Amino acid sequence: MLDAVLKKAGITEPGFTHKTVKWAITFTSQGSYTGVVPLSEGKGREYPCCPNLSQPELVGGDDARSHFLTESLSTIALYWKDELEQKDQEKSCAKHKYFCRLLKDASQVMPCLSIAGKILTDENIIVDIHTDLKHQKAKPTDAATFIIDGVNPLEQDDWHDWWREFRESIKKPKDTFLKMRCIATGKLIEPVLTHPVKIKGLTGVGGLGTGDVLVGFDKQAFQSYGLEQAANAAMSEETATAYAETLNQLIKDKGIKLGSTLSTYWFLEAVPVEDDPFPWLIEPPVQTQVSAELKARDLLKAIHEGKRPDLSNNRYMALILSGAVGRVMVREIIAGSFENLVSNIDRWFSHLSIVNREGNGLASQPKFFSVVNAIEFLSKDGKILRNIDDVPPPLIHELWRSAVTGSHIPSSAMSRTLMRIRSDIVSDMPPLETRFSIIKSYLLRKGDKDMQPYLNPDHPHPAYHCGRLLAVFARLQRTALGDVGAGVVQRYYTAASQTPGLILGRLTANAKNHLAKLEGGLAYWFEDLIADVMSCIKDTVPRTLTLEEQSLFALGYYQQLASLNAGKGGKKKDTENNNLNNEEENK
């Protein structure tokens, strides 16, 4: 994993990092304060090369230290809430003093910095800065820098060499170490005892706000051969900085929160944003007005025809991460070819495609998180009632793996979805299309080649047609009697889906009473439809159904219902549905 991350890293250097800065305090070269301006909407503007001290460097001196050029507003401008404790105010004052001293020292290579240092120590100007910050509702923890006559020092490189020399000057003398082989590069290096950069961005999945350690040995039980700290997994400062900075950037730019974990990914060769297939799983395809499934198929076609050689030999790697007591937990590593990734995501959407409730087309493609929520939570009026953060991690991991690698839908997902479907039907709730999509996808990945998005009167399994028969009985009752409250489906669905041999015979006998209430033509139509479905069941109605057979029952019920809603009976001669199914197969 570290080898792949380092290949992605490119050029990184200790002491420099990406930072997002929200505010700029502006001055003139004559020393006049001109206001506070936001650098960008949202969280701020990203700068790829900011000076940075590692945590050991920040706490390594006798006095409080701060970063250089960019810091929190509480440090740069002594801006904090009134209720801040006295000791914390004193700490911010000490860091502010150090920040201004760095500006004065660096002015030897960048003279305009001395102006910023003088202005930030002027109490009257600090009061004006506070007034402007309060007016703009800035937070003390927001990152800020300064601009002098339109010059932002974070965009200049005059201070880079000075900063390198300064970092060397504050380092403690190193203990003498024999050179060791770097576990990541294989080079002979002098190992750094503490990795300078922590992994950030995992606060929502168990991580700490200050960052988490991927490689660390702070307990004696983790150490071997008398080695101390990170010497147990030797890396140079450059390598340790490179992997951490790269992971931090990947988490920030391509992090996908999966409940209590986070997934990030990258490609060995650069992929244009519009061809990146991972966002297709989680974002609606409204940007291009085409479905994610069609985008995947167009891209696959271009690769197969040799039109995209830049993608044909590319590969991807995905990590699933979380934080635990200050450490980064790598839950899973997934890797494969770019072509297989696109193919698997195409199959994910293709397998989930299902007729809508009205029977007049396919339901809209569900996002990945809609699938997860449809499995796990109850619904009301067609909407999910709870949040994805409550989903058990194993379930969401298996579904993510299924979408990315093309593996089976877990049986636990199928059984929970069936339970939700029964709950919806018994409660007389509108069928949630995504739940039937999940059942269909599960069956297809288990090898059921006869399962289609639309009604398939030629499906070979009797359980499917038992579900169809219940849908026909329900529509017959409603046609004959109108809305009677708890009808056939609400009273008998659960029992019929588990023991159709005990229930469907009774409902067949009762159907004669409903047929007698209909006018001749309509009664004959229902009689033909019932006979046609019964002929598909063949000799004997199954006495009991297994869990997988119950999923077939559910799909038969839903697809027959959609066919009836569209004004079709669903007979074997229903060529329109068959043609639609064939179109789906040929895509």
Secondary structure, DSSP 8 states (H G I E B T S, - for coil): -HHHHHHHH-S--TTEEEEEE-EEEEE-TTS-EEEEEESSSTT-EEEEEEE---HHHHHSSSS----SS-EEHHHHS----TT--HHHHHHHHHHHHHHHHHHHHHTTTSTHHHHHHHHTT-HHHHHHHHHHHHHTT--TTSEEEEEETTB-GGG--TTHHHHHHHHHHHS--------EE-TTT--EE---SS-S--B-S-GGGT--TT-BBSS---SGGG--TT--GGGGG---HHHHHHHHHHHHHHHHHH-EEETTEEEEEEESS---GGG-SHHHHHS-TTTTTS-HHHHHHHHHHHHHTTS-HHHHT-EEEEEEEEEETTEEEEEEEEEEEHHHHHHHHHHHHHHH--B-TTSSSB-----HHHHHHHHHS-EETTEE-S-GGGS-HHHHHHHHHHHHH-----HHHHHHHHHHHHHHHHTT----HHHHHHHHHHHHHTT-TT--SS--TT-S-HHHHHHHHHHHHHHHHHHHH---SS-HHHHHHHHHHH-HHHHHHHHHHHHHHHHHTS-HHHHHHHHHHHHHHHHHH-S---S---HHHHHHHHHHHHHHHHHHHTT----TT-HHHHHHHHHHHH-
